[in-house]
């Protein structure tokens, strides 16, 4: 999914995300350590100085929730919707 982001960027965002948005996978534990509830599937925030490149947006996708989490798995379509939502928010 993440390897397709350059194509998504070109098609939906006209190449504006390149260099401005970083997309990473995280797990439920990482989301919990940042104070998010276990059901959060994606989160977007703007980097500050000392946290990556200042002004750069980071999107973290919950790999456990999107791909591995038993009966709650949103499936491929749901995963795409979460990714696109987070990219639009960014």
LINWO-V75922 format. One record per run of one state. SS is the DSSP state (A for helix, B for strand, O for the rest). FROM is the first residue (numbers start at 0). TO is the last residue. Records with the same first field share a line. If there is no record, write none. Layout:
BEGIN
SS: FROM-TO, FROM-TO
END
This chain:
BEGIN
O: 0-0, 13-19, 26-26, 33-40, 46-55, 68-68, 72-73, 89-89
A: 1-12, 27-32, 62-67, 69-71, 74-88
B: 20-25, 41-45, 56-61
END
